[in-house]
């Protein structure tokens, strides 16, 4: 009887060992992305990529291996439920700065099915060159009449919408009181309904426009993809946009996806950083 028990124990341990090495064993979404951007590489990466990311099956190097070792890789879990997850990575050094968003779904393992990023540095540099090329004497009243904002607003605004997510978050935190005052004034004078898909322009209101200019906001919008939310639009290129969203009820805030709101980052007190593509 003791011999049988010993054999049973050995068999059980062997089974557990096989199970521990089973393909069903999984890494967390954070760890999958962390390994992918690691300078050390990701040898067993194949089963962690699918769909849009099928090219990774044949890629000789991961993203992390292609980047210079000096590039810092800051990984953060942005969102996760039982079947979906979003992980952000800030890649940066003295030359590079890029925020990359990884979208995962849970199959047998957490699998990366899409990656998104807003690459707007080149367009920002072109716009800054245009602004700098304008003679000093033409940057006053005539400029504002033509472009709708002051020359300094446009320059600071471009620098903001092309900055990193961390830079955008810092801008909000430094101006949180101003954003709060602007939102209270907006609520009082121009309330919206959850069903609104079109919102009349509020920027003609001089008080609102002045407060919006102070925090580098170009427009205040609603979006059919985010019913009941108020979008404080900073800028961007075509459908690649960036700004701040206000919605005090978390249940009404859209989830980040690879399809439209590629980033919804909580900033606190009902405010969020958003990006669309």
Residue, then its C-alpha position, 0 to 999 in steps of 0.5 A: x500500500x505504501x509503494x502504491x502511494x509512493x507511485x501515486x505521489x510521483x505520478x501526481x508530481x509529474x502531472x503537475x510538472x507537465x501542467x506547469x509547462x503547458x501552453x495554457x500557462x500564461x503571462x500577465x498582460x504587463x509581463x507579455x509586453x514587458x518581455x516584448x520591449x525588453x532589450x533581452x528579447x522574447x524567445x517564446x513569443x510566438x503564442x503571444x501574438x495574433x491577428x494584426x501582429x501575425x508578422x511577429x511570428x517571422x520577425x527575427x527580432x522583437x521591438x525591444x531588441x531593435x531599439x538602442x539599449x539606451x532607450x528607457x522602456x516604461x511599461x504600465x497596465x492601463x486597463x484590464x478585465x477578464x478578456x481584454x487588456x491595454x498596456x502602455x509603453x513610453x520609449x524615450x531617451x535624449x533623442x526618442x520619445x514615443x508612447x506605444x499602446x498594446x491591445x491584448x485579448x485572453x485566449x489560452x494566453x494573453x495575446x497581443x492583437x494590435x499596437x497603436x501609436x500617434x506619430x506626430x513629431x514630424x508634423x509638429x516640427x513642420x508647424x513649429x518651423x512655420x511659426x518660427x519663420x513668421x517675422x516678429x512684427x507679424x506675430x501680433x494682432x494681424x496673426x490672431x485675426x488670421x489664425x484665430x489664436x495668438x502666435x504664442x498660443x499656437x506655438x505652445x499648443x503644438x508643443x503640448x499636443x506633440x509631447x509624451x503622455x507624461x508631459x500631457x499629464x503634467x500639464x493637466x496637474x499643473x493647471x488642474x484648478x484652471x481646468x476645474x474652473x473652465x469645466x464649471x463655467x462650461x456646465x453652467x452656461x452650456x450644459x449637454x445631454x448624454x444623447x447629444x452627438x453635436x455640440x454648439x461651439x462654445x469658443x465664441x464665448x469670450x469668458x470660456x475662450x479666455x480660460x481655454x486659451x490659458x490651458x492651451x485648449x483649442x476647442x470643447x467638443x462632444x463625441x458620439x463614441x463617448x456619450x455624455x463626456x466633454x472633450x477638451x481638444x488640444x490638437x493633432x493631425x486629421x483623425x489623430x487627436x489628443x486632449x482631455x476628457x471630463x466625465x465624473x461617472x466612470x461607468x460612462x467613460x469609454x474603454x480604450x480600444x485599438x479602433x478609436x479611443x486608443x488611450x483613455x488614461x485616468x488623471x483623477x477627479x473625473x478627468x482623463x487624457x484621451x487620444x483617438x485614431 
